[in-house]
Amino acid sequence: MVVSGDLKFMNSNLKKIWFPSKKFGWGWGLPVATEGWIVLGVYFAFVSLGLLGLLTRHISVTVYFIAFFLITMVLVVICYLRGESPK
């Protein structure tokens, strides 16, 4: 792996890494690229809008948890595709 400033690249195809692997544990850490921060911001915006809809009783608890699960799965897939291999 080649490290250039805060951005990490894979040697095989110089793919820009958005999410580095965690130093301890399994998974990904905080984003190292602008695109990763945008993805994380959109994720939190959707979760917050869902909470707002839940608190104002515009959506049911079941709908919120289904939507939360789906948007979290989308985040995990993006981290898997655009991040380093989790350790």
Phi, psi and omega in degrees: 000140179253131179251126179233098184065230178268351182266136179249142180232147175272142182295325189299311182223016179053037178289131180287127181271128177267325184232115178282160175287153180289149178287324179234135181089188182248140176125203184240152178265196178294152182299150175246000180233154179303320181298322178295319178295323178295315178300314180296320178295318178295320178301310181294328177295316178296318179296318180294318177297322176296318177296320178298317177295325178291317181291328179269006176062030175276339176227157180274166179297320180298314179297319179299312183292327175294314179296319178299315178299314182295315181292328176292321177295323176297317178298317180297318179296317178297317177299320180294317183285324186251009181244173174291161175297127180293143181275000000 
